[in-house]
Amino acid sequence: MVTFQKRRRSRFEQETMSRFMKVQKANRSENNSTASEKMTFTLSGALLGAKCTIPIAISAFAIGIVFGVLARQAKLSVVDALLMSGLVYAGASQFVALSLWTAVPFPVTTIILTTFIVNMRHLLMGASLRPWFANLSPWKVYSSVFFMVDESWAMTMSDFAKGGRDAGFLLGSGFILYLAWVSSSVIGRTVGAWIQNPAQWGLDFAFTAVFTALLVGMWKGKSNLLPWVVAAVVAVAAAHWLPGKWYILLGGVAGSAVGAFTDAK
C-alpha cells in the first residue's frame, strides 16, 4: 500500500513538473515573440511618429542653425555643410568634427576615431530595438535605422512602452528630424554671417533642453532612479578622468547594465 502511494505521488509530481515546464517554456516563447509578432509597419504609424516629434524637430532645427553657423566659421561651404548633415546625420559627432576641422595638419584619423566613439551608443540603441524589429523585412529595418537618432529612438521607445506596436513610428520620427536638421544646417551656414554668437540668442541651450525633455518623458518611476544615477556618476567620472567622449558610451553601458540587472531581479 505504501509503495503504491509512493508511486502514485511520484507520478503526480512528475506530471505536475512536466506541466510546469511546459507553461514556463510557453511563457518564454510568448515573451520572446510577442513584440515582433504584433508589430506592424504602416504609413499611419510613420505619420504619427512625425506628428509626435514636431515639437522636438523645432528644437533640432535650432541646434542645426548653430551647427550651420559654426560650419561657416570653420570655413565649410554650403555644399560641405549639406553633405555632412545629410550623410552623417549625427549632431554630436558633427560638432566634434567641427572642433577639429581647422587643425593643421588635418587630423583625419582623430576625427574618424572620435566620431566612432561618440556614435558607439547607437549599438545600444539598435540592440534595444531588436525585439520589436526582429520580424520586419530588411528594407524596413535599415531605412528606419538610418534615420534613427537619440531623439527619434527615445520617442519610439516611449511609444512602445505605452502600447504602440507600429514600427513605422521610428521612420516617421527620424525623417521629420532629418528634414529639420539638414535644412537648418544649410540655413545656418547661409545666414551665419549675421549670427556671430549663437549663445546670444540662446541657441546653445537648445541641445540641453531637448535631452532634458526626453529624459523627463522617459521617467517610469523609482525603478529608473538607480540606473540613471549610476549612468550619471559614471559619465561624469569618465568625463573628468578620461580624454575624448568616452563618457557617453561608458555612462550608457553602466546605466543599461544596472537597469538589466534590476529588471532581472
N, C-alpha and C positions, 0 to 999 in steps of 0.2 A: 504493500500500500504506500509506504514511504517512498519507495523507488518510483512508483507510478506518479506520485505527486511531484517528485523532483523532476522527472522527465517532462511532465506537463508544464511545470513552472519554467523549465529551461526552454521548452518550445515557445511558450508565451513570451519570454524575454527576447528570444531570437526574432520572433515576428515583430515585436514592438521595436526592437533596434532596427530591423530592416525597414519598417515604415518610417522611422525617424530619419534614417539615412536618405531614403527616397525624397522625403519632404525637404531635407536640407539641400540635396542636390537640385531639386526643382527650384527652390528659392534662390540658390546661387545662379542657376541658369537664367531665371527670370530677372534677377538684378543686373546680370551682365548684358542682357539683350533688351531690357525694357526701353532704355533711352534710344538706342539705334533703331529698334523696330518701329517705334511710334513716331519717328522723325519724318517730317515732310520737307519739301524744298519748293516753295511756290513764290510767284510774283507778289502776292499779297503779303507774304512774310517779309520779302525784301522791302516792300513799300512801308511796312510797319517799322522795320528797323531804321529806315531812312527818316521816317517821321519822328520817331522817338529820339533820334540822335541830333536833330536840328539844333537844339539849344547848345549842345557840345560842339557842333560844327561851327557855330558862330564864334565860340571861344577859340577853336582851332584856326579859324580864319584870322583872328587877331594875332595868334602865335606865328602864323605863316607870314603875316605882314612884317613881324620882327625879323624872321629869317630872311625875307627878301631885302630888308634894309641892311642887315649885316652882310648879305651876299654882295650887295653893291659896294660896301666898304671893303670887302675882301677882293674886290675887282673881278667878280664873276659877271659875265654878260647875262642878258635876259635869257638867252638860249641855255646857258650853263645852269642857271637857277631853275629853269623849267625842267631840264633833263634830270637834275639831281632830285628834285621833288617828285617828278613823275616816275622815275625808275627806282630810286632808293626808297622813297616814301617812308622815312623813319626820322621823325623830328629830332630826337635826342642825338642820334649819331650824326645827323647833318650839322647840328650846331657844333658838335665836337670837331667835325671835319673842317668847318669854317675857322675854328680857333687855330688850326694848324696850316691853313691854306696858304698863308703868306710867308711861311717859314722858308729859309734858304739854307741848304738845298731842300727841294720839295720832299717832305717825308712820306713817301708813298707807303712804305711798309708800316710805319707808325699809324697812319690813317686807317689802313686796312685792319690791322690788329685791334686798334681801339674800337673801330666800328663793330668788329666781330664780337668783342667782349660786351659792348653795350647792348647789342641785339641778341645775346645768348638767352635773355629772358624769354624770347619767343619760343624757345624749346619747351619751356614750362607751359607757356600759354597754349601752344599747339598740342602738347600732351594732354592737357585738361579737356580739350575738345574731342579727343579720340572716342570716348564712349558715345558721344552724340552723333559723330560724323562717320562712324565705322561702316555703315551700310549704304552710304551715298556713293554715287559714281565719282571717279577721279576728277572729272572736269568741274563738278560742283564743289568738291572739296578744295582743289587747288585754286580755283578762281576766287573762292571765298577767303582762303588763307592769304592770298596775295594782298588783299585789301585789309587784312587784319592788322590793327594797331592796338595799343593799350586801351584806348577808349572804346573802340568797337568790340574788343574782346570782353571788357568789363560790362558793357551794356548787354551783350549777348548772354553771358553767364548769368546776369541778373534776370534776364527774361526767362531763361531755362529754369532758374530757381523758383520763379513764380508760376511755373507750369507751362510755359511756352514750349512748343515742340516743332517749330518751323526753322530749319537750318538756314533758310534764306534770309533770316534776320541779320546774320553776320555779314552777308554780302551787301545788303542794303545799307546797314550801318557804316560799314567800311567804305562803301562807294561814295556816300554823301560827304564823309570826312575827306576822302581823296580829292573830290572836286573842290572842297573848301581849301584844302592845303595847297594844291597845285595852283589854283587861281590866285590865292592870296600871296603866294611866293612870287609870282610874276608881277602882281600889283605892287608889292613891297619893293621889289627890285626896280620897278619903273619909277615909283614916286619916292624912292629912298633919299633922293637929294633934298626933299622937303622935310624929312623926319630924321634929323641927325641923332637925336637922343630918344629912343623908344621908351625909356623909363619915365620921361617927362609926361607921356600920355598914359602911363600905367599899363602899357602893353607887356612889360616884362613880367607882370604878375599873373598874366592870363594862364600861363603854363601851370603855375602852382594852384590857381583857382580851379582849373579843370580837374586835376587829380584829387584835390580835396573833396570836391563834389562827388566824384566817383567813389571815393573811399567811404563817404557817409552813406551813399546809396547801397553799398555792398554790405553794410553792417547787419548782421543777423542776430546779435545778442552777445551775451557774456562769453559764449563759446569761441568767439572771434578774438577776444581780448589777448589771450596768451600768444597765439601765433602772430598777431600784429605787433605786440610788444617785442617779441623775440626778433622779428624781422627788422623792426626799427633799431633795436640795440645793435644787432649785427651789422646793419647797414651803416650806422653812424660810426661804429668802431672801425669798420673796414675803410670808410672814407677818411678817417683820421690816420690810420696806420698803413694803409696800402695806397700805392700810386694808381692813377688812372680811374677807371669806372667800375672796378671790381665790386664796389659796394652794392651796385644794382643787382648783379647776379647773386652774390652771397646772401644779401638780405632776402631775396625772393626764395632761394633754396632753403634757407633756415626757417623762414615762416611756413613754407609749404611742408617741410619735414615735420615740424611741430604740429601743424594742422592735421596731417595724415595720421600721426601717432595718436593724437587726442581723439580723432574720429574712430580709429581702430579700437580704442578702449571702450 
